[in-house]
């Protein structure tokens, strides 16, 4: 195996962000992009859920206030029955919205978890490949250094033989 200086990479001279190969930059950009997208989706879903909950609470409060205004003259038992009926009516009218909200939220969270786990696996694989490549380069450097030391030792013995004769 011939030694080519242009291909020799000294790990101590690499500076983060400046001399990285293009594939590492894109890998890091993909990691950042994926995490940012998942984080934004989760935050957006949380905001939408809170907004939806606030709207439902507002509608229920309006219904209760409307009911109290119309039922001031009636007895306590009839007020409770009418309120319960209107609440049940409102709940049954919006039940499909509530039933769709939880699965949608669960699906977004699961998708985020799956993307995070997949990214973690890719990062581990990449880290392992980088470590193996660095170890290979170090071993090659040690081998070349040993060859140079052996050659130097051989030259000393050869000179000693020549001077002895």
C-alpha positions as semicolon CSV with decimal commas, in nm:
position;residue;x (nm);y (nm);z (nm)
1;X;0,000;0,000;0,000
2;X;0,154;0,326;-0,114
3;X;0,145;0,628;0,117
4;X;-0,012;0,939;-0,033
5;X;0,039;1,263;0,160
6;X;-0,268;1,426;0,007
7;X;-0,491;1,156;0,155
8;X;-0,334;1,166;0,502
9;X;-0,574;1,343;0,739
10;X;-0,436;1,459;1,071
11;X;-0,725;1,454;1,318
12;X;-0,565;1,717;1,541
13;X;-0,570;1,985;1,270
14;X;-0,942;1,959;1,193
15;X;-1,137;2,258;1,317
16;X;-1,514;2,224;1,377
17;X;-1,727;2,382;1,111
18;X;-1,441;2,477;0,874
19;X;-1,272;2,162;0,746
20;X;-1,558;1,914;0,783
21;X;-1,641;1,705;0,480
22;X;-1,962;1,793;0,306
23;X;-2,134;1,469;0,413
24;X;-2,079;1,547;0,782
25;X;-2,219;1,897;0,740
26;X;-2,529;1,767;0,568
27;X;-2,568;1,496;0,832
28;X;-2,558;1,753;1,110
29;X;-2,794;1,979;0,919
30;X;-3,035;1,688;0,875
31;X;-3,021;1,612;1,246
32;X;-3,090;1,974;1,336
33;X;-3,365;2,001;1,076
34;X;-3,540;1,684;1,191
35;X;-3,534;1,781;1,557
36;X;-3,652;2,135;1,477
37;X;-3,941;2,006;1,264
38;X;-4,054;1,758;1,528
39;X;-4,026;2,020;1,803
40;X;-4,230;2,271;1,598
41;X;-4,498;2,010;1,521
42;X;-4,533;1,918;1,887
43;X;-4,550;2,283;1,994
44;X;-4,805;2,362;1,723
45;X;-5,020;2,064;1,823
46;X;-5,002;2,165;2,190
47;X;-5,109;2,522;2,102
48;X;-5,396;2,393;1,887
49;X;-5,509;2,161;2,167
50;X;-5,505;2,442;2,422
51;X;-5,696;2,672;2,185
52;X;-5,954;2,403;2,120
53;X;-5,994;2,335;2,492
54;X;-6,036;2,708;2,562
55;X;-6,307;2,731;2,294
56;X;-6,495;2,433;2,438
57;X;-6,475;2,579;2,790
58;X;-6,597;2,916;2,658
59;X;-6,891;2,751;2,483
60;X;-6,981;2,559;2,796
61;X;-6,964;2,877;3,006
62;X;-7,184;3,060;2,754
63;X;-7,430;2,775;2,761
64;X;-7,436;2,777;3,138
65;X;-7,483;3,156;3,154
66;X;-7,758;3,144;2,894
67;X;-7,926;2,867;3,081
68;X;-7,905;3,054;3,413
69;X;-8,056;3,369;3,259
70;X;-8,352;3,183;3,111
71;X;-8,418;2,966;3,415
72;X;-8,405;3,224;3,698
73;X;-8,771;3,176;3,789
74;X;-8,771;2,796;3,787
75;X;-8,696;2,566;4,076
76;X;-8,351;2,428;4,153
77;X;-8,437;2,076;4,035
78;X;-8,560;2,192;3,695
79;X;-8,251;2,414;3,654
80;X;-8,023;2,120;3,715
81;X;-8,214;1,900;3,470
82;X;-8,216;2,162;3,193
83;X;-7,847;2,240;3,247
84;X;-7,759;1,871;3,238
85;X;-7,965;1,822;2,922
86;X;-7,801;2,116;2,744
87;X;-7,458;2,003;2,856
88;X;-7,526;1,651;2,732
89;X;-7,660;1,793;2,405
90;X;-7,352;2,010;2,355
91;X;-7,121;1,724;2,449
92;X;-7,292;1,484;2,209
93;X;-7,283;1,745;1,930
94;X;-6,906;1,795;1,972
95;X;-6,809;1,441;2,073
96;X;-6,662;1,364;1,730
97;X;-6,424;1,661;1,766
98;X;-6,306;1,540;2,105
99;X;-6,266;1,185;1,977
100;X;-6,053;1,307;1,684
101;X;-5,827;1,528;1,896
102;X;-5,663;1,259;2,112
103;X;-5,569;1,020;1,826
104;X;-5,431;1,311;1,622
105;X;-5,217;1,426;1,913
106;X;-5,103;1,069;1,982
107;X;-5,013;1,018;1,617
108;X;-4,800;1,335;1,606
109;X;-4,619;1,241;1,927
110;X;-4,553;0,885;1,804
111;X;-4,423;1,013;1,472
112;X;-4,186;1,244;1,659
113;X;-4,065;0,960;1,880
114;X;-4,008;0,732;1,579
115;X;-3,814;1,004;1,396
116;X;-3,604;1,067;1,707
117;X;-3,528;0,696;1,753
118;X;-3,437;0,656;1,385
119;X;-3,208;0,959;1,406
120;X;-3,044;0,817;1,719
121;X;-2,970;0,491;1,539
122;X;-2,821;0,678;1,242
123;X;-2,608;0,890;1,474
124;X;-2,474;0,581;1,655
125;X;-2,393;0,412;1,325
126;X;-2,217;0,723;1,197
127;X;-2,023;0,766;1,521
128;X;-1,910;0,403;1,500
129;X;-1,797;0,447;1,139
130;X;-1,605;0,764;1,228
131;X;-1,434;0,591;1,521
132;X;-1,338;0,293;1,303
133;X;-1,195;0,525;1,036
134;X;-0,996;0,718;1,298
135;X;-0,863;0,392;1,446
136;X;-0,763;0,273;1,098
137;X;-0,576;0,598;1,033
138;X;-0,398;0,577;1,368
139;X;-0,297;0,216;1,302
140;X;-0,163;0,311;0,959
141;X;0,035;0,596;1,116
142;X;0,182;0,362;1,379
143;X;0,273;0,112;1,110
144;X;0,448;0,380;0,904
145;X;0,628;0,508;1,211
146;X;0,742;0,152;1,294
147;X;0,863;0,105;0,936
148;X;1,059;0,429;0,956
149;X;1,213;0,323;1,288
150;X;1,302;-0,019;1,146
151;X;1,457;0,144;0,838
152;X;1,660;0,378;1,058
153;X;1,781;0,084;1,267
154;X;1,872;-0,109;0,952
155;X;2,071;0,188;0,823
156;X;2,265;0,205;1,152
157;X;2,350;-0,165;1,131
158;X;2,452;-0,130;0,768
159;X;2,684;0,164;0,851
160;X;2,830;-0,032;1,141
161;X;2,902;-0,326;0,908
162;X;3,063;-0,101;0,649
163;X;3,282;0,078;0,903
164;X;3,378;-0,257;1,062
165;X;3,503;-0,400;0,733
